[in-house]
Amino acid sequence: MAQPTPLAISREISKYKELNKMAKNFLTPAETAQGFIGVGNYKVSMPIPKIIVSSFLAGAYIAFAAQLMTTVTHDMTGYFGVGFSSFIGGSVFGIALVLVLVAGSDLFTGNCLLSMGWLNGDLKTSQVLNNWTIVYIGNFIGALFLLWMMYTSNIWEGHGGQIGAQAVAIAYKKAHLTFWEAFTRGMGCNWLVCLAVVIVAAGQDTMGKIAGAWFPVMAFIASGFEHCIANMFIIPAGLVAKMNPAIADVVMSNHPTWDLNSLNMYSFLVNNLIPVTLGNIFSGAVLVGGIYWYLYVKDSKVAA
């Protein structure tokens, strides 16, 4: 029997490698981390108008999910308890990152991973901070646009004002956290959110990306962690909804010891948004971006 020539062996090896590459439906952590360097370069070079529009979409997508969570869970606790209601809330909120990452847009918390390009020397500090600032503002505008839609739609008045009362209750609890409670809950949130970004980037098919986006987001909501962009909708929603006397009456009938005057812009910004944002930045930029850069990018290259 004739022995295969070196050329034939080489061809067979090439075919095997190509088939193996086609069968692979995810990237390794090292390949994914390397890919984030190029993504970071692209994000900071986008024209500012496109960044604003893209980040507007992300803020709106997150707000859609927050409103869905509020509506779905507004009457669940009395029937199913807090734990299962939190799980359902997290499950429906999972659409947020599916829309952001699969449909495509720029989310501040995910862009905390630009720290990888900065650590690698590809991005300047000014480029990272400029991107974060523009995306943060764009996300806020998108969230407030959805706030206007919900206010105009009168959805909060549904079910005898119970939906609006749920919006106020969620906002009230978030606005009465201590600084360190809000900061550490922000850390837990964006640790999971940025891991979802990593998983979605690693996935090579749509269903894999959807599952990768859903599970970590469900986990952060069900756990009670805090997301600064979601709170740009959730707490202002409570601030606006409580101005409706009928909704305020429902809230006070459920929580007679609450002082709704303490739910205000100061408690929104100082008690929640600022510490949650800082916690989100720390976990996204350091616990995910920094560690993944150290493990898989620093002094290493992905094999061809």
MARKOL-705143 format. One record per residue (C-alpha): residue number from 0; x, y, z. Coordinates in Angstrom, 2 decimals. Last residue first. Layout:
<atoms>
@k: NUM | X: X | Y: Y | Z: Z
...
</atoms>
This chain:
<atoms>
@k: 303 | X: -2.76 | Y: 31.39 | Z: 14.91
@k: 302 | X: -2.01 | Y: 31.14 | Z: 18.59
@k: 301 | X: -3.49 | Y: 33.91 | Z: 20.69
@k: 300 | X: -0.76 | Y: 36.15 | Z: 22.00
@k: 299 | X: 0.55 | Y: 36.64 | Z: 25.50
@k: 298 | X: 2.57 | Y: 39.07 | Z: 27.62
@k: 297 | X: -0.59 | Y: 40.63 | Z: 29.07
@k: 296 | X: -3.64 | Y: 39.51 | Z: 27.11
@k: 295 | X: -5.09 | Y: 36.39 | Z: 28.78
@k: 294 | X: -4.64 | Y: 36.47 | Z: 32.53
@k: 293 | X: -3.74 | Y: 40.13 | Z: 33.12
@k: 292 | X: -6.27 | Y: 41.46 | Z: 30.58
@k: 291 | X: -8.95 | Y: 39.19 | Z: 32.03
@k: 290 | X: -8.15 | Y: 40.47 | Z: 35.53
@k: 289 | X: -8.27 | Y: 44.12 | Z: 34.57
@k: 288 | X: -11.44 | Y: 43.92 | Z: 32.49
@k: 287 | X: -13.38 | Y: 41.65 | Z: 34.84
@k: 286 | X: -12.58 | Y: 42.59 | Z: 38.44
@k: 285 | X: -10.94 | Y: 45.89 | Z: 37.46
@k: 284 | X: -12.92 | Y: 47.78 | Z: 34.82
@k: 283 | X: -16.27 | Y: 46.08 | Z: 35.30
@k: 282 | X: -16.06 | Y: 45.62 | Z: 39.06
@k: 281 | X: -14.75 | Y: 49.09 | Z: 39.80
@k: 280 | X: -16.90 | Y: 50.91 | Z: 37.25
@k: 279 | X: -20.13 | Y: 49.32 | Z: 38.48
@k: 278 | X: -19.24 | Y: 50.18 | Z: 42.08
@k: 277 | X: -18.58 | Y: 53.81 | Z: 41.11
@k: 276 | X: -21.88 | Y: 53.98 | Z: 39.22
@k: 275 | X: -23.73 | Y: 52.46 | Z: 42.19
@k: 274 | X: -22.14 | Y: 55.01 | Z: 44.54
@k: 273 | X: -23.18 | Y: 57.97 | Z: 42.34
@k: 272 | X: -26.64 | Y: 56.74 | Z: 41.31
@k: 271 | X: -27.86 | Y: 55.55 | Z: 44.70
@k: 270 | X: -27.71 | Y: 57.61 | Z: 47.87
@k: 269 | X: -26.31 | Y: 60.76 | Z: 46.26
@k: 268 | X: -28.22 | Y: 60.93 | Z: 42.97
@k: 267 | X: -31.58 | Y: 59.40 | Z: 43.82
@k: 266 | X: -31.59 | Y: 60.54 | Z: 47.46
@k: 265 | X: -30.90 | Y: 64.10 | Z: 46.29
@k: 264 | X: -33.47 | Y: 63.95 | Z: 43.49
@k: 263 | X: -36.25 | Y: 62.91 | Z: 45.85
@k: 262 | X: -37.70 | Y: 59.91 | Z: 47.66
@k: 261 | X: -37.53 | Y: 61.37 | Z: 51.16
@k: 260 | X: -40.84 | Y: 63.14 | Z: 50.48
@k: 259 | X: -42.42 | Y: 59.69 | Z: 50.21
@k: 258 | X: -42.00 | Y: 59.18 | Z: 53.95
@k: 257 | X: -42.74 | Y: 55.51 | Z: 54.54
@k: 256 | X: -44.45 | Y: 54.27 | Z: 57.69
@k: 255 | X: -47.78 | Y: 53.44 | Z: 56.01
@k: 254 | X: -46.24 | Y: 51.07 | Z: 53.43
@k: 253 | X: -49.05 | Y: 49.25 | Z: 51.59
@k: 252 | X: -51.67 | Y: 51.96 | Z: 52.15
@k: 251 | X: -48.96 | Y: 54.55 | Z: 51.58
@k: 250 | X: -48.12 | Y: 53.14 | Z: 48.16
@k: 249 | X: -51.77 | Y: 52.93 | Z: 47.11
@k: 248 | X: -52.34 | Y: 56.53 | Z: 48.20
@k: 247 | X: -49.29 | Y: 57.66 | Z: 46.23
@k: 246 | X: -50.71 | Y: 55.97 | Z: 43.12
@k: 245 | X: -54.02 | Y: 57.82 | Z: 43.46
@k: 244 | X: -52.23 | Y: 61.10 | Z: 44.18
@k: 243 | X: -50.04 | Y: 60.86 | Z: 41.04
@k: 242 | X: -46.80 | Y: 62.59 | Z: 42.05
@k: 241 | X: -45.52 | Y: 59.19 | Z: 43.23
@k: 240 | X: -45.29 | Y: 58.05 | Z: 39.59
@k: 239 | X: -42.75 | Y: 60.74 | Z: 38.66
@k: 238 | X: -40.25 | Y: 60.03 | Z: 41.43
@k: 237 | X: -40.77 | Y: 56.29 | Z: 41.09
@k: 236 | X: -40.03 | Y: 56.44 | Z: 37.37
@k: 235 | X: -37.01 | Y: 58.65 | Z: 38.16
@k: 234 | X: -35.79 | Y: 55.76 | Z: 40.35
@k: 233 | X: -36.28 | Y: 52.99 | Z: 37.79
@k: 232 | X: -35.10 | Y: 54.80 | Z: 34.66
@k: 231 | X: -31.62 | Y: 56.01 | Z: 35.60
@k: 230 | X: -31.63 | Y: 53.01 | Z: 37.95
@k: 229 | X: -31.33 | Y: 50.67 | Z: 34.97
@k: 228 | X: -28.27 | Y: 52.66 | Z: 33.89
@k: 227 | X: -26.63 | Y: 52.47 | Z: 37.32
@k: 226 | X: -27.18 | Y: 48.74 | Z: 37.81
@k: 225 | X: -27.65 | Y: 47.56 | Z: 41.42
@k: 224 | X: -27.62 | Y: 44.04 | Z: 42.87
@k: 223 | X: -30.70 | Y: 42.40 | Z: 44.38
@k: 222 | X: -29.71 | Y: 38.77 | Z: 43.82
@k: 221 | X: -32.61 | Y: 38.14 | Z: 41.42
@k: 220 | X: -31.50 | Y: 41.14 | Z: 39.36
@k: 219 | X: -27.84 | Y: 40.08 | Z: 39.23
@k: 218 | X: -28.65 | Y: 36.44 | Z: 38.47
@k: 217 | X: -31.11 | Y: 37.18 | Z: 35.67
@k: 216 | X: -28.44 | Y: 39.37 | Z: 34.10
@k: 215 | X: -25.85 | Y: 36.57 | Z: 34.37
@k: 214 | X: -28.21 | Y: 34.02 | Z: 32.74
@k: 213 | X: -29.66 | Y: 36.10 | Z: 29.91
@k: 212 | X: -26.64 | Y: 37.41 | Z: 28.01
@k: 211 | X: -24.96 | Y: 34.03 | Z: 27.59
@k: 210 | X: -28.27 | Y: 32.43 | Z: 26.67
@k: 209 | X: -28.82 | Y: 35.03 | Z: 23.95
@k: 208 | X: -25.23 | Y: 34.70 | Z: 22.69
@k: 207 | X: -25.52 | Y: 30.92 | Z: 22.46
@k: 206 | X: -28.81 | Y: 31.29 | Z: 20.61
@k: 205 | X: -27.21 | Y: 33.65 | Z: 18.10
@k: 204 | X: -24.14 | Y: 31.58 | Z: 17.26
@k: 203 | X: -20.42 | Y: 32.16 | Z: 17.77
@k: 202 | X: -20.41 | Y: 32.84 | Z: 21.49
@k: 201 | X: -17.24 | Y: 34.29 | Z: 22.98
@k: 200 | X: -18.43 | Y: 37.89 | Z: 22.71
@k: 199 | X: -21.70 | Y: 36.90 | Z: 24.39
@k: 198 | X: -19.78 | Y: 35.20 | Z: 27.21
@k: 197 | X: -17.53 | Y: 38.23 | Z: 27.74
@k: 196 | X: -20.50 | Y: 40.62 | Z: 27.76
@k: 195 | X: -22.27 | Y: 38.35 | Z: 30.27
@k: 194 | X: -19.13 | Y: 38.45 | Z: 32.42
@k: 193 | X: -19.39 | Y: 42.23 | Z: 32.17
@k: 192 | X: -22.97 | Y: 42.08 | Z: 33.49
@k: 191 | X: -22.04 | Y: 39.69 | Z: 36.31
@k: 190 | X: -19.21 | Y: 41.82 | Z: 37.70
@k: 189 | X: -21.39 | Y: 44.79 | Z: 36.85
@k: 188 | X: -24.07 | Y: 43.81 | Z: 39.32
@k: 187 | X: -21.93 | Y: 42.63 | Z: 42.19
@k: 186 | X: -19.92 | Y: 45.85 | Z: 42.20
@k: 185 | X: -23.05 | Y: 47.98 | Z: 42.09
@k: 184 | X: -24.36 | Y: 46.06 | Z: 45.10
@k: 183 | X: -21.06 | Y: 46.90 | Z: 46.77
@k: 182 | X: -21.42 | Y: 50.61 | Z: 46.05
@k: 181 | X: -25.13 | Y: 50.82 | Z: 46.96
@k: 180 | X: -24.61 | Y: 49.12 | Z: 50.31
@k: 179 | X: -21.49 | Y: 51.19 | Z: 50.87
@k: 178 | X: -23.29 | Y: 54.50 | Z: 50.30
@k: 177 | X: -26.29 | Y: 53.50 | Z: 52.42
@k: 176 | X: -29.44 | Y: 52.42 | Z: 50.60
@k: 175 | X: -32.57 | Y: 54.55 | Z: 50.82
@k: 174 | X: -32.92 | Y: 55.49 | Z: 47.14
@k: 173 | X: -33.08 | Y: 51.84 | Z: 46.05
@k: 172 | X: -35.92 | Y: 51.06 | Z: 48.46
@k: 171 | X: -37.93 | Y: 54.07 | Z: 47.31
@k: 170 | X: -37.40 | Y: 53.31 | Z: 43.62
@k: 169 | X: -38.74 | Y: 49.77 | Z: 43.96
@k: 168 | X: -41.73 | Y: 51.01 | Z: 45.95
@k: 167 | X: -42.50 | Y: 53.83 | Z: 43.52
@k: 166 | X: -42.50 | Y: 51.52 | Z: 40.50
@k: 165 | X: -44.62 | Y: 49.01 | Z: 42.44
@k: 164 | X: -47.11 | Y: 51.78 | Z: 43.23
@k: 163 | X: -47.26 | Y: 52.61 | Z: 39.53
@k: 162 | X: -48.18 | Y: 49.02 | Z: 38.72
@k: 161 | X: -50.68 | Y: 48.94 | Z: 41.59
@k: 160 | X: -52.52 | Y: 52.05 | Z: 40.38
@k: 159 | X: -55.84 | Y: 50.22 | Z: 40.26
@k: 158 | X: -54.50 | Y: 47.49 | Z: 38.00
@k: 157 | X: -53.07 | Y: 50.00 | Z: 35.52
@k: 156 | X: -52.32 | Y: 53.59 | Z: 36.50
@k: 155 | X: -48.63 | Y: 53.06 | Z: 35.77
@k: 154 | X: -49.48 | Y: 52.29 | Z: 32.14
@k: 153 | X: -50.72 | Y: 55.86 | Z: 31.71
@k: 152 | X: -49.03 | Y: 55.93 | Z: 28.25
@k: 151 | X: -47.66 | Y: 59.46 | Z: 28.71
@k: 150 | X: -45.76 | Y: 58.57 | Z: 31.88
@k: 149 | X: -44.43 | Y: 55.36 | Z: 30.35
@k: 148 | X: -43.28 | Y: 57.14 | Z: 27.19
@k: 147 | X: -41.65 | Y: 59.98 | Z: 29.15
@k: 146 | X: -39.74 | Y: 57.45 | Z: 31.27
@k: 145 | X: -38.72 | Y: 55.69 | Z: 28.06
@k: 144 | X: -37.14 | Y: 58.94 | Z: 26.88
@k: 143 | X: -35.55 | Y: 59.32 | Z: 30.31
@k: 142 | X: -33.76 | Y: 55.97 | Z: 29.90
@k: 141 | X: -32.52 | Y: 56.93 | Z: 26.43
@k: 140 | X: -31.23 | Y: 60.28 | Z: 27.68
@k: 139 | X: -29.43 | Y: 58.58 | Z: 30.59
@k: 138 | X: -27.81 | Y: 56.06 | Z: 28.22
@k: 137 | X: -26.58 | Y: 58.92 | Z: 26.05
@k: 136 | X: -25.11 | Y: 60.69 | Z: 29.08
@k: 135 | X: -23.29 | Y: 57.55 | Z: 30.21
@k: 134 | X: -22.14 | Y: 56.85 | Z: 26.64
@k: 133 | X: -20.65 | Y: 60.34 | Z: 26.29
@k: 132 | X: -18.91 | Y: 60.19 | Z: 29.67
@k: 131 | X: -17.57 | Y: 56.65 | Z: 29.26
@k: 130 | X: -16.23 | Y: 57.43 | Z: 25.80
@k: 129 | X: -14.48 | Y: 60.59 | Z: 26.98
@k: 128 | X: -13.03 | Y: 58.76 | Z: 29.99
@k: 127 | X: -11.62 | Y: 55.97 | Z: 27.82
@k: 126 | X: -10.15 | Y: 58.32 | Z: 25.22
@k: 125 | X: -8.69 | Y: 60.63 | Z: 27.88
@k: 124 | X: -6.94 | Y: 57.72 | Z: 29.59
@k: 123 | X: -5.31 | Y: 56.79 | Z: 26.29
@k: 122 | X: -6.07 | Y: 53.50 | Z: 24.58
@k: 121 | X: -3.75 | Y: 50.88 | Z: 23.10
@k: 120 | X: -1.41 | Y: 50.68 | Z: 26.10
@k: 119 | X: -2.62 | Y: 47.21 | Z: 27.11
@k: 118 | X: -4.01 | Y: 48.54 | Z: 30.38
@k: 117 | X: -6.05 | Y: 51.09 | Z: 28.42
@k: 116 | X: -7.28 | Y: 48.44 | Z: 25.98
@k: 115 | X: -8.41 | Y: 46.25 | Z: 28.87
@k: 114 | X: -9.95 | Y: 49.20 | Z: 30.71
@k: 113 | X: -12.35 | Y: 49.48 | Z: 27.78
@k: 112 | X: -14.21 | Y: 46.78 | Z: 29.70
@k: 111 | X: -16.10 | Y: 49.56 | Z: 31.47
@k: 110 | X: -17.88 | Y: 49.78 | Z: 28.13
@k: 109 | X: -20.26 | Y: 47.06 | Z: 29.32
@k: 108 | X: -21.47 | Y: 49.27 | Z: 32.16
@k: 107 | X: -21.86 | Y: 52.29 | Z: 29.88
@k: 106 | X: -23.97 | Y: 50.48 | Z: 27.30
@k: 105 | X: -23.42 | Y: 51.02 | Z: 23.58
@k: 104 | X: -25.86 | Y: 49.40 | Z: 21.12
@k: 103 | X: -26.38 | Y: 46.19 | Z: 19.14
@k: 102 | X: -29.34 | Y: 43.86 | Z: 18.61
@k: 101 | X: -27.31 | Y: 41.04 | Z: 20.17
@k: 100 | X: -25.52 | Y: 42.99 | Z: 22.89
@k: 99 | X: -28.04 | Y: 45.62 | Z: 23.97
@k: 98 | X: -31.23 | Y: 43.73 | Z: 23.15
@k: 97 | X: -30.02 | Y: 40.52 | Z: 24.77
@k: 96 | X: -28.66 | Y: 42.63 | Z: 27.61
@k: 95 | X: -32.11 | Y: 43.93 | Z: 28.49
@k: 94 | X: -34.09 | Y: 40.77 | Z: 27.70
@k: 93 | X: -32.76 | Y: 39.35 | Z: 30.97
@k: 92 | X: -35.18 | Y: 41.65 | Z: 32.81
@k: 91 | X: -37.84 | Y: 38.98 | Z: 32.28
@k: 90 | X: -35.83 | Y: 36.36 | Z: 34.15
@k: 89 | X: -34.63 | Y: 38.75 | Z: 36.83
@k: 88 | X: -38.20 | Y: 39.68 | Z: 37.72
@k: 87 | X: -39.17 | Y: 36.01 | Z: 37.67
@k: 86 | X: -36.32 | Y: 35.20 | Z: 40.06
@k: 85 | X: -37.21 | Y: 38.12 | Z: 42.32
@k: 84 | X: -40.83 | Y: 36.91 | Z: 42.43
@k: 83 | X: -39.56 | Y: 33.44 | Z: 43.36
@k: 82 | X: -37.60 | Y: 34.81 | Z: 46.29
@k: 81 | X: -40.11 | Y: 37.40 | Z: 47.51
@k: 80 | X: -43.13 | Y: 35.14 | Z: 47.91
@k: 79 | X: -45.34 | Y: 33.47 | Z: 45.30
@k: 78 | X: -48.83 | Y: 34.88 | Z: 45.74
@k: 77 | X: -48.33 | Y: 38.04 | Z: 47.78
@k: 76 | X: -45.05 | Y: 38.74 | Z: 46.01
@k: 75 | X: -46.49 | Y: 38.53 | Z: 42.50
@k: 74 | X: -48.60 | Y: 41.69 | Z: 42.25
@k: 73 | X: -46.19 | Y: 44.18 | Z: 40.64
@k: 72 | X: -43.85 | Y: 41.48 | Z: 39.32
@k: 71 | X: -44.73 | Y: 41.54 | Z: 35.60
@k: 70 | X: -45.25 | Y: 45.29 | Z: 35.39
@k: 69 | X: -42.06 | Y: 46.27 | Z: 37.22
@k: 68 | X: -39.93 | Y: 43.72 | Z: 35.30
@k: 67 | X: -41.31 | Y: 44.95 | Z: 31.98
@k: 66 | X: -40.56 | Y: 48.54 | Z: 32.98
@k: 65 | X: -36.99 | Y: 47.59 | Z: 33.83
@k: 64 | X: -36.60 | Y: 45.69 | Z: 30.56
@k: 63 | X: -37.81 | Y: 48.63 | Z: 28.49
@k: 62 | X: -35.49 | Y: 50.89 | Z: 30.53
@k: 61 | X: -32.48 | Y: 48.76 | Z: 29.62
@k: 60 | X: -33.42 | Y: 48.97 | Z: 25.95
@k: 59 | X: -33.93 | Y: 52.75 | Z: 26.17
@k: 58 | X: -30.51 | Y: 53.29 | Z: 27.74
@k: 57 | X: -28.95 | Y: 51.03 | Z: 25.09
@k: 56 | X: -30.66 | Y: 52.93 | Z: 22.28
@k: 55 | X: -29.44 | Y: 56.29 | Z: 23.56
@k: 54 | X: -25.94 | Y: 54.77 | Z: 23.74
@k: 53 | X: -26.02 | Y: 54.01 | Z: 20.02
@k: 52 | X: -27.39 | Y: 57.46 | Z: 19.16
@k: 51 | X: -24.79 | Y: 59.22 | Z: 21.32
@k: 50 | X: -21.92 | Y: 57.07 | Z: 20.03
@k: 49 | X: -23.03 | Y: 57.72 | Z: 16.44
@k: 48 | X: -23.07 | Y: 61.48 | Z: 17.01
@k: 47 | X: -19.59 | Y: 61.27 | Z: 18.62
@k: 46 | X: -17.97 | Y: 59.58 | Z: 15.63
@k: 45 | X: -16.64 | Y: 56.11 | Z: 16.57
@k: 44 | X: -12.89 | Y: 55.96 | Z: 17.28
@k: 43 | X: -13.30 | Y: 55.10 | Z: 20.98
@k: 42 | X: -15.51 | Y: 52.11 | Z: 20.17
@k: 41 | X: -13.30 | Y: 50.71 | Z: 17.41
@k: 40 | X: -10.15 | Y: 50.68 | Z: 19.54
@k: 39 | X: -12.09 | Y: 49.01 | Z: 22.34
@k: 38 | X: -13.36 | Y: 46.31 | Z: 19.98
@k: 37 | X: -9.80 | Y: 45.61 | Z: 18.86
@k: 36 | X: -8.62 | Y: 45.09 | Z: 22.42
@k: 35 | X: -11.77 | Y: 43.11 | Z: 23.26
@k: 34 | X: -10.78 | Y: 40.47 | Z: 20.73
@k: 33 | X: -7.71 | Y: 39.52 | Z: 22.73
@k: 32 | X: -9.95 | Y: 38.78 | Z: 25.70
@k: 31 | X: -12.20 | Y: 36.56 | Z: 23.59
@k: 30 | X: -9.28 | Y: 34.60 | Z: 22.14
@k: 29 | X: -7.84 | Y: 34.05 | Z: 25.62
@k: 28 | X: -11.20 | Y: 33.07 | Z: 27.08
@k: 27 | X: -11.61 | Y: 30.53 | Z: 24.26
@k: 26 | X: -14.02 | Y: 31.34 | Z: 21.46
@k: 25 | X: -17.31 | Y: 29.53 | Z: 20.99
@k: 24 | X: -19.12 | Y: 27.43 | Z: 18.41
@k: 23 | X: -16.24 | Y: 25.26 | Z: 17.23
@k: 22 | X: -17.43 | Y: 22.93 | Z: 14.46
@k: 21 | X: -16.13 | Y: 25.22 | Z: 11.71
@k: 20 | X: -12.70 | Y: 25.46 | Z: 13.36
@k: 19 | X: -12.53 | Y: 21.68 | Z: 13.74
@k: 18 | X: -13.44 | Y: 21.27 | Z: 10.08
@k: 17 | X: -10.71 | Y: 23.72 | Z: 9.07
@k: 16 | X: -8.11 | Y: 22.05 | Z: 11.28
@k: 15 | X: -8.98 | Y: 18.64 | Z: 9.90
@k: 14 | X: -8.78 | Y: 19.89 | Z: 6.31
@k: 13 | X: -5.37 | Y: 21.44 | Z: 7.01
@k: 12 | X: -4.15 | Y: 18.18 | Z: 8.54
@k: 11 | X: -5.39 | Y: 16.30 | Z: 5.48
@k: 10 | X: -3.58 | Y: 18.70 | Z: 3.18
@k: 9 | X: -0.33 | Y: 18.39 | Z: 5.11
@k: 8 | X: -0.55 | Y: 14.62 | Z: 4.97
@k: 7 | X: -1.08 | Y: 14.77 | Z: 1.19
@k: 6 | X: 1.95 | Y: 17.05 | Z: 0.81
@k: 5 | X: 4.10 | Y: 14.79 | Z: 2.99
@k: 4 | X: 3.21 | Y: 11.89 | Z: 0.66
@k: 3 | X: 0.90 | Y: 9.14 | Z: 1.80
@k: 2 | X: 2.47 | Y: 5.66 | Z: 1.79
@k: 1 | X: 1.40 | Y: 3.36 | Z: -1.02
@k: 0 | X: 0.00 | Y: 0.00 | Z: 0.00
</atoms>
